[in-house]
Amino acid sequence: MQKPFFSIVVVSLNPGERLEKTLNSILKQTFTDYEVVLKDGGSTDGSLSGLLEKGYFEGKDQIHLIQEKDKSIYDGMNQAVSHVKGRYVQFLNCGDYFYSDTVLEEVAEFILKKQQEDMKQFMQNNGYAKENHGEDCMDFAISAMEKPRLIYYGNQYNQLQDTIIYSAPQINDFTCYRNVPCHQVCFYDYRLFEKRAYELRYKVRADYEHFLYSIYEEGAKGISMPVVIASYEGGGFSETKENRKRSAMEHREITTKYLGKSKVFKYRMIMWLTLAPLRTAIAENPALSGIYNGIKNGIYKLLRR
């Protein structure tokens, strides 16, 4: 059985009306080769039961509903990942939406184009041509070509700040220390979850830790796409005052684990010298965030050249 191109994971626990809005943004996509793995942790607010009672899921075979208690949002995401069958996995939280109806179409076109370019280059570099392998030259190349684990990522629209947040054009050590793309804008090769999913001891940054694990232990490569993927609700679990403190603690532990103490110290000094707290305050200010992110995108465009 052929794998769906995308697996969209949605986890929910008492999400109210946000669940249906998130699901609708997926179902409106013009690209339809996807599955939705909806994992509910035992909602009691009527959000899921209401959808079931009105027959919302009838005729929607691409939605796979899993109802099981979980210990945290990351535990729920792990449970969902164990059921995915797609080639690329994306996580869309309740309250977040695809930025447009053509997001999956744009991402699929980008991925397929990149794969074609990589295959063409591989065949040229390794002499896979008709004169060497006959009409089956493409089959020979496909069987010989290493299939790297890739994370395709785009940009996000932040609802609270009413602006587009642009992801870094390259994934390097400094990017991994400073600001990796949020999971709502990432499409992960499904193989990156085969050995393990999220580390549940990280209450706020388990997705961040898994991203670095994918890069540094699984040899994954990040590929930037010029696509706004998700409209991010903001103000969630990780952004409370208490969890921001925990987030900082987990960040120190995770970066030290993957980057080492010397690089962490160097990047911390760079952030301090470049007034990172002030820049963060500007970026989070609704009146100034559009200007700030416009300047940042201009810098990113220069780096892409």
Secondary structure, DSSP 8 states (H G I E B T S, - for coil): ----SEEEEEEESS-TTHHHHHHHHHHT-S---EEEEEEE----SSHHHHHHHTTTTTT-TTEEEEE---SSHHHHHHHHHTT--SSEEEE--TT-EESSTTHHHHHHHHHHHHHHHHHHHHHHHHT-SHHHHGGGHHHHHHHHS----EEEEEEEEETTTTEEE---SS--HHHHHH----GGGEEEEGGGGTS----TT-SS-HHHHHHHHHHHTS--EEEEEEEEEEEE--S-GGGSHHHHHHHHHHHHHHHHHHH-HHHHHHHHHHHHHTTHHHHHHHHT-TTTHHHHHHHHHHHHHHHH-
